[in-house]
C-alpha cells in the first residue's frame, strides 16, 4: 500500500505545479477560445488542463517503470500501461486541437472509435463472451463492438459532465475508488495507474474548483475518459467468465452519473427533434443550476451522488443476489426521483403518451418546444430575451410565429430590435395558417396576440393545455418587461376603458 500512497502524493504535487505552469502560459500566450453559448462562464479561461494531467501521468508512469525493476510493479503490466498511454496520447492531441481551434463532433467520434479498436488489438477488451455456452467463432464481433462502444461512451460521458467548475475531475475520483479496489489484488499496474490519475486530478482541482482559473477542456475530459475506460477493460480482460453479468455491472454502476447524463442527452435530443451532437444547457448540472443552486452547491450534490454510486458498485463485489437487489433498488430510485426533481420537459411529454395516445416524433418535438418556451418565459422580463426564447423553442414544431402588441400597450414604452412597431414576426418556413392566442393582462384585458404559423396542408396536433400554459407565460413575461420599461406603471392602466375581447382558436 505504501507505494500507492507515495505515488498518489507525488502525483498531487506534480499536477499542482504543472497546472499552475500551463495556466500561466496559456494566459500569457492567449491560448484561449471565447466561451460558447452553452458554456456557463463568460470570461475566456484556459482550457488546457488535460496537458497537466497527461504530463503528470506520463512522468509518474516512467517512475513506476523504473520501480518495476525493484518488484513494485510487474513488467508485463507496465507494458500494458504503455500501450494504453500510447493510444491515450492520440486522444489527448485530439482534445488539444479541439480546445484551441475546434473539431467536428463526428471527427471526435471517429478518433474515439479508433482508440477502442487500438485497445482491442492490444488485447485490452471485453472478452467474457468467450467463456459462455453459446461462444463461437463469431463472438469476437460482440467483444469488438462492446469494447469500441464502451470507449466512446465513457469518453463522451466524462466530456458531457464537464460543465461546472470541478465536477468532472472530482466526480470521477469516486469511480476510481472502485477501479482501484478491484485491480489491487490482480492488476497492481492498473491500481498504481489509478492512484496516479487520482492524484493528478486532485492536484488539478486546486485550480479547477469554483471559481476555476483553468478548465479540464476536451483535452482533459477525453483523455480522462479514455484512460478510465481502458483501466476497466484491462480488469475485464482478466475477469472470470462465470460472473459475466456482475463483471459488466460493476463499472456501469460506478460510472452511473456520467452514463445517466449521456443517455439523457441522446434521448431528449432525439425526442426534441435535435441532432444528438448539438450542445445545449440542459445537462444534469445545468438543471440543478436552474433550481437556484450555486456552482459549488451543484458540485457538492453531484459529488455525493457519485460517492453513492461508487459505494453501490462495491456492494456488487459480494456477488450475492441480495446485494444485486439492493443496488438495483437504490440505483433505480435515485435516478427516478432525481429526474423527477429536475423536471425534464422531454420526459414529462413522453410520459403523457398513455393519456393522449401515440404520437409522431414531430408532435412530441412540438409539444416539448412549447413546454420549454412556457417554462423559460416565466423567468424573463426583457423584450429581447422573450424574442430569443421564442425563436429557440418554437422552431422545431412550427413554421414561424408573430407577436402583435396592441397600440395602447406600446404607446409609452421603448421597443428594441426586433420589435418593430410592436410587432415581432419570425418565419423559417412559409406557414399558411396560424393558431391565434390572445395575450391578457392581469385584469383580463386583451393587449395583444400570439400567432403560431404552420403548414395548412395537414391538421396540426397541439395539446390545448400546453397552448394555455404558453399563453399565460408569454403574457406574464410581456407584462413584466413592459412594466419594467415604464418604471413600475402597470400595463393595464392604459387599457381600463377596453372591453375584454379574447378570441383563441385551436386547430386540431
Secondary structure, 3 states (H helix, E strand, C coil): CHHHHHHHHHHHHHHHHHHHHHHHHHHHCCCCCCCCCCCCCCCCCCCCHHHHHHHHHHHHHHHHHHHHHHCCCCHHHHHHHHHHHHHHHHHHHHHHHHHHCCCCHHHHHHHHHHHHHHHHHCCCCCCHHHHCCCCCCCHHHHHHHHHHHHHHHHHHHHHHHCCCCCHHHHHHHHHHHHHHHHHHHHCHHHHHHHHHHHHHHHHHHHHHCCCCCCCCHHHHHHHHHHHHHHHHHHHHHCCCHHHHHHHHHHHHHHCHHHHHHHHHHHHHHHHHCCCCCCCCCCCHHHHHHHCCCCHHHHHHHHHHHHHHHHHHHHHHHHCCHHHHHHHHHHHHHHHHHHHHHHCCHHHHHHHCHHHHCCCCHHHHHHHHHHHHHHHHHCCCCCHHHHHHHHHHHHCCCCCEEEEEECHHHHCCCCCCCCCECCEEEEECCCCCEEEEEEEECCCCCEEEEEEEEECCCCCCCCCHHHHHHHHHHHHHHHHHHHHHHCCCCCHHHHCCCCCCCCCCCCCC
